Amino acid sequence: MNRKPATPASRSSSAAAGAHPGLGAQPPRSATHALVAFSGLFGLVVGVVLARLWHPSDRIYVLALLVMGCTALGVFIPDLCWQRVQRRELAQVRRAGSWARTATKYLGLIGCLAFVGLIYWLFPAYYRDDSFFHNYWSVLWILAPLILVPALPYLYWVDRRMPVAEDGLWQLGRALSGHAADAVPAEVGQLLLGWLVKAFFMALMFVFFCNDLVRLLDTRVAQLDNQDALFDFSVFALYFIDVALVSMTYLVSLRLTDTHLRSTEPTLLGWATALICYPPFNSLPYLDYQPPHEWGYWLGKYEIPSDLWGSAILALVVVYVWATVAFGGRFSNLTHRGIITNGPYRYTRHPAYLAKNLSWWLVSMPFMFAGNWPDTIRHCVLLGCLNFIYYLRAKTEERHLSQDPVYAEYAAWIEAHGLLRFVNRIPLLGALARWQPSKESPWTSRQR
């Protein structure tokens, strides 16, 4: 949904296109193969089948780990054995092992976990008695030894193969051991920002995943006995795939699997536009665009229009979930974990945002007049404001990812070959498509 800039970026799409006059017929290579991504989807299905066979309802977090484990195996076995992703960075160097440097990195890892613990301790929403995060706390007791025990030999193995051994983890460890002069504040800050992203989204997505898994396991085929029930379940199942894959990707971010964070979104605008789309921030009533009736109320009496409209909604949700599946093990908000150029990303940038926002218009139909024109206009304006937030979110992501030359090449390729390239010729829409946040604004400039 990320670490040291490789090139000066923040270039517009047209500038990037000009920098690549010899663009070929194919986009640059994707960070993961499309078949690998769908192998993860197959692993997810296997995990759900196993969970359905073994259903201790009082320990849904255990079943969630089972499904996440099967999904991870579906992604990383072909990634490691077929795509050999571990050779992209770790095979470049063979240095002498250093247990002292490894111990320093281990101390840095403990510092990151302590930072996350401090965040959870600071905000009451994470620990009050009726906590929304009960399943998350339960699974952390299982994950803690699974992380800390193998971490030391893993860090030693990776340290011998990293292009730069003194990474942010080592620098944080040096700072915690009293050698702050060895730490580069910007790199340590990027490390902690990445862990802040993980702390926020991993907790939230795992809770969503557990709740949805309960509903999925409790659903019986006999309950899907009419078209409305089947439609609702289809939408739910698609979003379940999305949250299940995302939960796994926030947990597994390793250099071994080439799913580590290269960099984290550095701007306030980027963080604000992302966080406002998730609880608890999206629960504020200011953008409540929902009209009193949705699409079924208006079209339910007309079989053919209703079928076509419902199919269009399902198609948009499929595109949205396909965009998540295409990431394999690399999805993450606010971070860069590899550039995806296949799947729906072969046709346009931000296919998930486009599909999701269009589906909201089809589902809520805020433009339908219900006897009060001011309310109808207000609903449309509020949904338009939400669409604009996603537009800003997309633009800050483009600016962040354009630090990677692969993304710059991909952006240029999409402008030349993308399915929506005609938009650039439409005066207002073209200007919006080319706009980039100002580099001089303190709101969008890099955090120091």
Residue pairs with C-beta under 8 A, 6 or more apart in sequence:
1 246
1 324
1 327
1 331
1 332
1 333
1 334
1 352
2 190
2 194
2 261
2 262
2 263
2 264
2 332
2 335
2 336
2 337
2 400
3 167
3 168
3 187
3 190
3 261
3 262
3 263
3 264
4 187
4 262
4 263
5 263
5 403
6 403
6 404
6 405
7 403
7 404
7 405
7 408
8 403
9 399
9 402
9 403
9 404
9 408
10 399
10 402
10 436
10 439
11 19
11 402
11 408
11 436
12 434
12 436
13 411
13 412
13 414
13 415
13 433
13 434
14 415
14 424
14 434
16 402
16 408
16 409
16 411
16 412
16 415
17 23
17 411
17 412
17 415
17 416
18 412
19 408
19 412
20 408
20 409
20 412
20 413
23 409
23 412
23 413
23 416
23 417
25 417
27 341
27 342
27 346
27 410
27 413
27 414
27 417
28 339
28 341
28 406
28 409
28 410
28 413
29 341
29 406
30 326
30 339
30 340
30 341
30 342
30 343
30 345
31 258
31 328
31 330
31 337
31 338
31 339
31 340
32 75
32 79
32 83
32 85
32 326
32 327
32 328
32 329
32 330
32 338
32 340
33 78
33 82
33 83
33 342
34 326
34 342
34 343
35 78
36 75
36 78
36 79
36 82
36 83
36 328
37 75
37 325
37 326
37 327
37 328
37 343
38 325
39 74
39 75
39 77
39 78
40 71
40 72
40 74
40 75
40 245
40 248
40 325
40 328
40 329
41 74
41 241
41 245
41 325
42 74
43 70
43 71
43 72
43 73
43 74
43 75
44 67
44 70
44 71
44 74
44 241
44 244
44 245
46 70
46 74
47 66
47 67
47 68
47 69
47 70
47 71
48 67
48 213
48 216
48 217
50 66
50 67
50 70
51 63
51 66
51 67
51 213
51 217
52 217
54 63
54 66
55 63
55 217
56 62
56 63
57 214
57 217
59 138
60 135
60 210
60 213
60 214
61 135
61 136
61 138
61 139
61 142
61 206
61 210
62 139
62 142
63 213
63 217
64 135
64 139
64 206
64 209
64 210
64 213
64 247
65 139
65 142
67 213
67 244
68 209
68 244
68 247
68 248
68 251
71 244
71 245
71 248
72 248
72 252
72 329
75 248
75 328
75 329
76 252
76 257
76 329
79 85
79 257
79 258
79 328
79 329
80 86
80 256
80 257
85 257
85 258
86 256
86 257
86 258
88 258
89 161
89 162
89 163
89 255
89 258
90 158
90 161
90 162
90 255
90 256
91 161
92 161
92 163
93 160
93 161
93 162
93 163
94 160
94 161
95 159
95 160
95 161
95 165
96 160
97 156
97 159
97 160
98 159
98 165
99 156
101 159
101 165
101 166
101 170
102 152
102 155
102 156
102 159
103 152
103 173
104 170
104 173
104 174
104 177
105 155
105 159
105 167
105 169
105 170
105 173
106 151
106 152
106 155
106 173
107 172
107 173
107 176
107 177
108 168
108 169
108 170
108 171
108 172
108 173
108 174
108 176
108 191
109 151
109 155
109 169
109 173
111 172
111 173
111 176
112 169
112 172
112 191
112 192
112 195
113 147
115 192
115 195
115 196
116 195
116 196
116 198
116 199
119 126
119 196
119 199
119 200
120 126
120 127
120 199
120 203
121 127
125 131
125 132
125 133
125 280
126 133
126 203
127 133
127 137
131 137
132 207
133 203
133 207
135 206
135 207
135 210
136 203
136 206
136 207
139 206
143 251
154 256
155 169
158 255
158 256
159 165
162 255
166 182
167 187
168 187
168 188
168 190
168 191
169 191
171 182
171 183
171 184
171 187
171 188
171 191
172 183
172 188
172 191
172 192
174 180
174 182
174 183
175 182
175 183
175 188
186 448
189 447
190 263
190 264
190 266
193 264
193 265
193 266
194 261
194 264
194 335
197 264
197 332
197 333
197 334
197 335
198 250
198 253
198 332
200 275
201 246
201 250
201 278
201 332
201 333
202 247
202 250
202 251
204 278
204 279
205 243
205 246
205 247
205 250
206 247
206 250
208 243
208 247
209 243
209 244
209 247
212 236
212 239
212 240
212 243
212 244
213 240
213 244
215 236
216 236
216 237
216 240
219 233
223 229
223 233
224 230
224 233
228 296
231 310
231 314
234 314
235 313
235 314
235 317
238 314
238 317
238 318
238 320
238 321
239 317
239 321
241 321
241 324
241 325
242 320
242 321
242 324
245 324
245 325
245 327
245 331
246 324
246 331
248 329
249 259
249 327
249 329
249 330
249 331
249 332
250 332
252 259
252 329
253 259
253 260
253 261
253 332
253 337
254 260
257 329
258 338
259 329
259 330
259 337
259 338
260 337
261 332
261 335
261 336
261 337
262 335
262 336
262 337
262 338
262 404
263 335
263 336
263 400
263 403
264 334
264 335
264 336
265 271
265 274
265 334
265 335
265 396
265 397
265 400
266 400
266 446
266 447
267 396
267 399
267 400
267 437
267 443
267 444
267 445
267 446
267 447
268 443
268 444
268 447
269 392
269 396
269 437
269 441
269 443
269 444
270 334
270 393
270 396
270 397
270 399
270 400
270 444
271 334
273 389
273 390
273 392
273 393
273 396
274 333
274 334
274 393
275 281
276 282
276 389
277 389
277 390
277 393
287 382
287 385
287 386
287 389
288 382
289 364
289 366
289 379
289 380
289 382
289 383
289 385
289 386
290 364
290 366
290 379
291 364
291 365
291 366
291 368
291 370
291 375
291 376
291 379
292 370
293 365
293 368
293 370
294 363
294 364
294 365
295 309
295 310
295 313
295 362
295 363
295 364
295 365
296 306
298 365
298 368
299 305
299 306
299 309
300 306
309 362
312 362
313 359
313 362
313 363
316 355
316 356
316 358
316 359
316 362
317 355
317 359
319 344
319 351
319 352
319 354
319 355
320 351
320 352
320 355
320 356
320 359
322 343
322 344
322 351
323 343
323 344
323 345
323 351
323 352
323 355
324 331
324 352
325 343
326 340
326 342
326 343
326 344
326 345
327 340
330 337
330 338
330 340
331 337
336 400
336 401
336 403
336 404
339 401
339 404
339 406
339 407
339 410
341 410
341 413
344 351
344 352
344 355
345 351
345 410
347 418
347 419
347 420
348 354
348 414
348 418
348 419
348 420
349 394
349 398
349 411
349 414
349 418
350 394
350 397
353 390
353 393
353 394
356 390
357 386
357 387
357 390
360 383
360 386
361 367
361 383
364 379
364 383
366 376
366 379
366 380
366 382
366 383
367 376
367 379
367 380
368 376
369 376
370 376
391 432
392 437
395 435
395 436
395 437
396 437
396 444
398 407
398 411
398 436
399 436
399 437
399 444
401 407
402 408
402 411
414 421
415 421
415 424
423 429
423 430
423 433
424 430
424 433
424 434
437 444
438 444
439 445
